[in-house]
Amino acid sequence: MSRGASVFVTALLLAWAMISSAEAEDFAPSSHVGPHARFYQDAQERGLLPTHSVRPGRLARAKAASELSGEVLAFYPYWSSADPADLRYELLTTVAYFGADLGSTGEFTNMNGWPDGDLIDEAHAAGVGVALTVVNFSASSMTTLLSSALNRANAVDNIVSAVADAGADGVNIDFEGLPFAQKVNFIAFLAELRTALDDALGAGHISVDMPAVDWAGAYDFDKIAEQADFLFVMAYDYHWSGGDPGPVAPLYDDGPWNYAVRWTLDDYETYIAPYDLSSVVLGLPLYGYLWPSVDGTVPGTATGAGSAVILATADSYADDPAKGPRLFDDDAQSPYLTYQSGGWYQLWYEDADSLALRFEYAKTRGTAGVGFWALGYAGSEHPMWDELDAAYTVPPGDDDDDDDTGGGCGGNAFF
């Protein structure tokens, strides 16, 4: 049985098992949308606007001031209030500006503030690459776009122009909910984009955002790895706002948790061959969810939709005597809170300590590095940056080429 057919059948069986079991997690493909898509839709519905000037970058990319032992890609949402001058560039290799909306004919329908010249110039001055995230979250739009060679060519031309004209370095492709019928055409699109971007920039960056669980088998891991510099695996939203309380990015699929980072990396490792996890960047969340719940029991039952809580706010909740103390789930290796305030609430998130565990796990598994959704959700002085520094900064005098604990080529690998 092919991977696609196998995954599809497995998904159906798992979905049936979930529906049949009162104790199962609420993580079903029919009700779950991609994590970036949901944040984007929320920002669009709220009418959030870009916060910085729209202009091309003026500075060429400088040599990176520090060396990292792996890739670190972080998303900068167009609605972020974080000042580009305050980002921790010494701990980043790529900033992905999120994002420009690509329509079904290959025309951009909303640039959402791109190009952000302030971001491009600050990143380039620090030796960090900038990629434009190109988004399409509509199955029907993706079908029209990808099934037409003419539409794909138009999209490629527009993407390359948007990157080159801005003085940026490459592109991050975020097509969440890719239809199974378009898996071959998606690869053709990436191959066409690869050729055109390299012709325009010499060596342009391409990364592709990938699901934690590819329910329909629509993403060919190996063929995408052939065209992309790396696959950014969105290893978060294992529990989501419309489901029951639980860890957003559980490390281990033990106890009551059926899916976790370990499960996801095992799946990618199996189906990405002949490539391996050095083609994968492990995406991690700088946010959690606060659910109204029946009580404080774990695993819990939601009484309404959860709301996103950024990491900085989650930390303040843990320090609040009315909401804390911080609890820790040993199976998921994730912190959480349970408290009463006119009813029960559960807050699940990842903090500096639990993220540090995931950094080390990513290195142990040999991934290219780690990444984050999203910049601005934890301030530049948050302790998670110290943990990232400890995990991925190469000490002076060390030669990272001899480091076999994982990671890509470090700092400037894909530019």
C-alpha positions as CSV (number, residue, x, y, z in Angstrom):
1,M,0.0,0.0,0.0
2,S,1.3,3.5,-0.9
3,R,2.1,6.0,1.8
4,G,-0.8,8.2,0.8
5,A,-3.3,5.3,0.9
6,S,-1.8,3.9,4.1
7,V,-2.0,7.3,5.9
8,F,-5.5,7.9,4.6
9,V,-6.8,4.6,5.8
10,T,-5.0,5.0,9.1
11,A,-6.6,8.5,9.5
12,L,-10.1,7.1,9.0
13,L,-9.5,4.3,11.5
14,L,-8.1,6.7,14.0
15,A,-10.9,9.2,13.5
16,W,-13.4,6.5,14.1
17,A,-11.6,5.4,17.2
18,M,-11.6,8.9,18.5
19,I,-15.3,9.4,18.0
20,S,-16.0,6.0,19.6
21,S,-13.9,6.8,22.8
22,A,-14.9,9.3,25.4
23,E,-11.3,9.4,26.6
24,A,-9.8,10.1,23.2
25,E,-8.2,13.4,22.2
26,D,-10.2,15.8,20.0
27,F,-7.7,15.9,17.1
28,A,-9.7,14.9,14.1
29,P,-8.9,15.9,10.5
30,S,-12.5,16.9,9.7
31,S,-12.5,19.6,12.4
32,H,-8.9,20.7,12.6
33,V,-7.5,23.6,10.5
34,G,-3.8,24.3,10.2
35,P,-2.3,26.4,13.1
36,H,-1.0,29.2,10.9
37,A,-4.2,29.3,9.0
38,R,-6.3,29.8,12.1
39,F,-4.1,32.6,13.4
40,Y,-4.2,34.3,10.0
41,Q,-8.0,34.0,9.7
42,D,-8.3,35.5,13.2
43,A,-6.1,38.4,12.3
44,Q,-8.0,39.1,9.1
45,E,-11.4,38.9,10.9
46,R,-10.2,41.3,13.5
47,G,-8.9,43.7,10.8
48,L,-5.4,43.8,12.2
49,L,-3.0,45.9,10.1
50,P,0.8,45.8,9.5
51,T,2.7,47.7,12.1
52,H,5.7,48.9,10.1
53,S,6.6,50.9,6.9
54,V,6.1,49.2,3.5
55,R,9.3,49.6,1.5
56,P,12.1,47.4,0.0
57,G,15.1,46.6,2.1
58,R,18.1,48.9,1.5
59,L,20.9,46.8,3.1
60,A,22.6,43.8,1.6
61,R,22.9,40.8,3.9
62,A,26.0,41.0,6.1
63,K,28.1,38.1,7.3
64,A,26.5,36.6,10.4
65,A,28.0,37.9,13.6
66,S,27.6,34.6,15.5
67,E,27.6,30.9,14.6
68,L,24.7,28.6,15.4
69,S,24.9,24.8,15.3
70,G,21.6,24.5,13.5
71,E,18.9,26.4,11.7
72,V,16.6,28.7,13.7
73,L,13.6,30.0,11.7
74,A,11.0,32.2,13.3
75,F,7.9,33.7,11.9
76,Y,7.2,37.4,12.1
77,P,3.4,37.9,11.6
78,Y,2.4,41.1,9.8
79,W,0.4,42.1,12.8
80,S,3.3,41.7,15.3
81,S,4.0,44.7,17.5
82,A,7.5,43.6,18.1
83,D,10.0,46.2,17.0
84,P,12.3,44.7,14.3
85,A,15.2,46.4,16.0
86,D,14.6,44.4,19.2
87,L,14.6,40.9,17.8
88,R,17.3,38.4,18.9
89,Y,19.0,38.1,15.6
90,E,22.1,36.5,17.1
91,L,19.9,33.4,17.8
92,L,18.2,33.3,14.4
93,T,19.2,32.2,10.9
94,T,15.9,33.1,9.1
95,V,13.0,35.4,9.8
96,A,9.9,34.5,7.7
97,Y,7.6,37.5,7.2
98,F,4.0,36.1,7.5
99,G,2.6,36.5,5.0
100,A,1.3,37.4,1.5
101,D,-1.9,35.8,0.3
102,L,-1.6,34.0,-3.1
103,G,-4.8,33.6,-5.1
104,S,-6.0,30.9,-7.4
105,T,-4.6,32.4,-10.6
106,G,-1.2,33.1,-9.2
107,E,-1.8,36.8,-8.3
108,F,-1.2,38.1,-4.8
109,T,-4.5,39.1,-3.3
110,N,-3.1,40.7,-0.2
111,M,0.5,41.5,0.5
112,N,-0.2,42.3,4.2
113,G,2.5,44.9,4.5
114,W,5.2,43.3,2.5
115,P,7.9,44.4,2.0
116,D,8.8,45.4,5.5
117,G,12.0,47.3,4.9
118,D,12.7,47.8,8.6
119,L,12.6,44.1,9.2
120,I,14.7,43.3,6.1
121,D,17.4,45.8,7.0
122,E,17.7,44.9,10.6
123,A,17.9,41.2,9.8
124,H,20.5,41.8,7.0
125,A,22.6,44.0,9.2
126,A,22.8,41.1,11.6
127,G,23.5,38.5,8.9
128,V,20.1,36.9,9.1
129,G,18.1,35.9,6.0
130,V,14.6,37.1,5.4
131,A,12.0,34.9,3.6
132,L,8.5,35.9,2.5
133,T,5.8,33.5,3.6
134,V,3.4,32.8,0.8
135,V,0.0,31.6,2.1
136,N,-3.0,29.8,0.6
137,F,-5.4,28.1,2.9
138,S,-8.3,27.3,0.5
139,A,-8.6,23.8,-0.9
140,S,-10.5,25.1,-4.0
141,S,-8.0,27.9,-4.6
142,M,-5.1,25.6,-4.3
143,T,-6.7,23.2,-6.8
144,T,-7.3,25.9,-9.3
145,L,-3.7,27.2,-8.8
146,L,-1.8,24.0,-8.8
147,S,-3.7,22.1,-11.5
148,S,-3.0,24.8,-14.1
149,A,0.5,25.1,-15.6
150,L,-0.3,28.7,-16.6
151,N,-1.4,29.6,-13.1
152,R,1.6,28.0,-11.5
153,A,3.9,29.9,-13.9
154,N,2.2,33.2,-13.0
155,A,2.5,32.4,-9.3
156,V,6.2,31.6,-9.7
157,D,6.8,34.9,-11.5
158,N,5.0,36.9,-8.9
159,I,6.7,35.2,-6.0
160,V,10.2,35.7,-7.4
161,S,9.4,39.3,-8.2
162,A,8.0,39.9,-4.7
163,V,11.2,38.5,-3.1
164,A,13.8,40.0,-5.5
165,D,12.2,43.5,-5.6
166,A,12.1,43.6,-1.7
167,G,15.8,42.7,-1.4
168,A,14.9,39.6,0.5
169,D,16.5,36.1,0.3
170,G,13.8,33.6,-0.4
171,V,10.4,32.2,0.3
172,N,8.5,30.1,2.8
173,I,5.5,28.2,1.3
174,D,2.5,27.7,3.6
175,F,-0.2,25.8,1.9
176,E,-2.1,24.2,4.8
177,G,-4.9,21.7,4.0
178,L,-3.3,20.7,0.6
179,P,-5.8,18.5,-1.3
180,F,-4.6,14.9,-1.9
181,A,-5.4,15.3,-5.6
182,Q,-2.8,18.1,-5.9
183,K,0.1,16.4,-4.3
184,V,1.9,15.8,-7.6
185,N,1.1,19.3,-8.9
186,F,2.4,20.8,-5.6
187,I,5.8,19.1,-6.3
188,A,5.8,20.5,-9.8
189,F,5.1,24.0,-8.4
190,L,8.0,23.7,-6.0
191,A,10.4,22.5,-8.7
192,E,9.4,25.4,-11.0
193,L,9.8,27.8,-8.1
194,R,13.2,26.3,-7.2
195,T,14.5,26.9,-10.7
196,A,13.2,30.4,-11.1
197,L,14.3,31.6,-7.6
198,D,17.8,30.2,-8.0
199,D,18.0,31.9,-11.4
200,A,17.0,35.2,-9.9
201,L,18.9,35.2,-6.7
202,G,21.8,32.8,-7.3
203,A,20.7,30.5,-4.4
204,G,17.3,31.4,-3.1
205,H,15.9,30.0,0.1
206,I,12.8,27.7,0.0
207,S,11.2,26.2,3.1
208,V,7.8,24.5,3.2
209,D,5.5,24.5,6.2
210,M,4.3,20.9,7.0
211,P,1.6,19.4,9.2
212,A,2.3,17.6,12.5
213,V,0.0,14.9,11.2
214,D,-0.5,14.5,7.4
215,W,-4.0,13.1,7.7
216,A,-4.7,12.7,4.0
217,G,-1.2,11.8,2.9
218,A,-1.2,14.9,0.6
219,Y,2.4,15.9,1.3
220,D,5.2,13.8,-0.2
221,F,7.9,14.3,2.4
222,D,10.7,13.0,0.2
223,K,9.8,14.9,-2.9
224,I,9.3,18.1,-1.0
225,A,12.7,17.6,0.6
226,E,14.2,17.3,-2.9
227,Q,13.1,20.8,-3.8
228,A,13.2,22.6,-0.5
229,D,16.1,23.6,1.7
230,F,14.1,22.2,4.6
231,L,10.6,21.2,5.8
232,F,9.3,23.4,8.6
233,V,7.2,20.9,10.6
234,M,4.5,22.7,12.6
235,A,4.8,20.5,15.7
236,Y,2.1,22.3,17.6
237,D,-1.7,22.4,18.0
238,Y,-1.9,18.7,18.9
239,H,-4.6,20.1,21.1
240,W,-6.3,23.1,19.6
241,S,-8.8,25.8,20.5
242,G,-11.9,23.9,19.3
243,G,-11.0,20.6,21.1
244,D,-10.5,19.5,24.7
245,P,-7.7,20.8,27.0
246,G,-4.3,19.2,26.6
247,P,-0.7,19.9,25.7
248,V,-0.2,22.1,22.6
249,A,3.1,20.5,21.8
250,P,3.5,17.3,23.8
251,L,7.0,15.8,23.6
252,Y,6.0,12.2,24.0
253,D,3.0,10.2,22.9
254,D,2.6,8.5,26.3
255,G,-0.2,8.1,28.8
256,P,-3.4,9.7,27.4
257,W,-1.6,11.5,24.6
258,N,-1.9,9.8,21.2
259,Y,0.2,12.2,19.1
260,A,3.3,14.1,20.0
261,V,6.6,15.5,18.7
262,R,8.1,12.0,19.0
263,W,5.3,10.5,16.9
264,T,5.6,13.3,14.3
265,L,9.4,12.9,13.9
266,D,9.1,9.2,13.7
267,D,6.6,9.6,10.9
268,Y,8.7,12.0,9.0
269,E,11.8,9.9,9.5
270,T,10.0,6.9,8.0
271,Y,8.6,8.6,4.9
272,I,11.2,11.2,4.1
273,A,13.8,8.6,2.9
274,P,16.2,8.7,1.1
275,Y,16.5,12.0,3.0
276,D,16.5,12.2,6.8
277,L,15.6,14.5,9.7
278,S,18.5,16.8,8.8
279,S,15.9,18.1,6.2
280,V,13.5,19.0,9.0
281,V,13.2,22.1,11.2
282,L,11.1,21.4,14.3
283,G,8.6,24.1,14.7
284,L,7.6,25.0,18.3
285,P,4.9,27.2,19.8
286,L,5.4,30.4,21.8
287,Y,1.8,30.2,22.8
288,G,-0.7,28.0,24.5
289,Y,-4.5,27.7,25.0
290,L,-6.8,28.6,27.9
291,W,-9.9,26.4,27.9
292,P,-13.0,26.6,30.0
293,S,-13.4,23.1,31.4
294,V,-15.6,20.8,33.4
295,D,-13.0,20.6,36.2
296,G,-9.2,20.3,36.7
297,T,-9.0,16.6,35.7
298,V,-6.3,15.7,33.2
299,P,-7.1,14.8,30.4
300,G,-9.9,17.4,30.6
301,T,-13.2,18.2,28.9
302,A,-13.8,21.6,27.4
303,T,-17.0,23.5,28.0
304,G,-16.3,26.0,25.3
305,A,-13.6,27.0,22.8
306,G,-10.1,27.8,24.0
307,S,-8.4,31.1,23.5
308,A,-4.8,31.6,22.4
309,V,-2.5,32.8,25.2
310,I,1.0,34.0,24.2
311,L,4.0,32.7,26.2
312,A,4.6,36.0,28.1
313,T,1.0,36.0,29.4
314,A,1.1,32.3,30.2
315,D,4.2,32.9,32.4
316,S,2.4,35.7,34.2
317,Y,-0.6,33.4,34.9
318,A,1.8,30.8,36.4
319,D,3.1,33.5,38.8
320,D,-0.4,34.6,39.8
321,P,-1.5,33.0,43.1
322,A,-5.1,33.0,41.9
323,K,-4.2,30.9,38.8
324,G,-0.9,29.0,39.7
325,P,1.0,27.2,40.7
326,R,2.6,25.8,37.5
327,L,1.9,22.0,37.2
328,F,3.8,19.6,35.0
329,D,2.6,16.7,32.9
330,D,5.3,14.0,32.9
331,D,3.9,12.1,29.9
332,A,3.8,15.2,27.7
333,Q,6.7,17.0,29.4
334,S,4.5,20.1,29.3
335,P,3.5,22.7,31.9
336,Y,-0.1,23.5,32.6
337,L,-2.4,25.3,35.1
338,T,-5.8,24.5,36.4
339,Y,-7.8,27.0,38.4
340,Q,-11.3,28.3,39.1
341,S,-12.6,31.8,38.3
342,G,-16.4,31.6,38.0
343,G,-15.8,28.1,36.6
344,W,-12.9,25.8,35.9
345,Y,-10.1,26.6,33.4
346,Q,-7.1,24.8,32.1
347,L,-4.1,26.5,30.5
348,W,-1.6,24.4,28.5
349,Y,1.5,25.9,27.0
350,E,5.3,25.4,26.6
351,D,7.6,27.5,28.7
352,A,11.4,28.1,28.8
353,D,12.1,24.8,30.7
354,S,9.9,22.6,28.5
355,L,11.2,24.3,25.3
356,A,14.7,23.5,26.4
357,L,13.7,19.8,26.5
358,R,12.5,20.1,23.0
359,F,15.7,21.8,21.8
360,E,17.7,18.9,23.1
361,Y,15.3,16.4,21.7
362,A,15.5,18.0,18.3
363,K,19.3,17.8,18.4
364,T,19.2,14.2,19.6
365,R,17.0,13.3,16.6
366,G,19.3,15.0,14.2
367,T,16.9,17.7,12.9
368,A,18.3,20.7,11.0
369,G,17.3,22.9,13.9
370,V,14.2,24.5,15.5
371,G,11.8,27.3,14.8
372,F,9.0,29.3,16.4
373,W,5.5,30.6,15.9
374,A,5.9,33.4,16.5
375,L,8.1,36.4,17.2
376,G,6.5,38.9,19.5
377,Y,4.8,36.2,21.6
378,A,7.8,36.2,24.0
379,G,9.9,39.3,24.6
380,S,13.6,39.6,23.7
381,E,14.6,39.1,27.3
382,H,12.4,35.9,27.9
383,P,14.4,33.0,29.4
384,M,13.6,30.8,26.4
385,W,16.2,32.7,24.5
386,D,18.8,31.8,27.1
387,E,17.8,28.1,26.7
388,L,18.1,28.4,22.9
389,D,21.5,30.1,23.2
390,A,22.7,27.2,25.4
391,A,21.4,24.6,23.0
392,Y,22.5,26.1,19.6
393,T,25.3,28.6,20.0
394,V,28.7,27.2,19.1
395,P,31.2,28.1,21.7
396,P,34.2,30.1,20.5
397,G,36.9,27.9,19.0
398,D,34.5,25.0,18.4
399,D,34.2,23.6,14.9
400,D,30.5,22.8,14.2
401,D,31.4,20.6,11.3
402,D,32.5,18.0,13.8
403,D,29.2,18.1,15.7
404,D,27.3,15.0,14.9
405,T,24.4,15.7,17.3
406,G,22.2,17.0,14.6
407,G,21.5,20.3,12.9
408,G,22.2,21.6,9.4
409,C,25.2,23.5,8.4
410,G,24.5,26.3,10.8
411,G,24.2,30.1,10.4
412,N,24.2,30.7,6.7
413,A,23.4,27.2,5.3
414,F,20.7,28.2,2.9
415,F,21.7,31.6,1.7
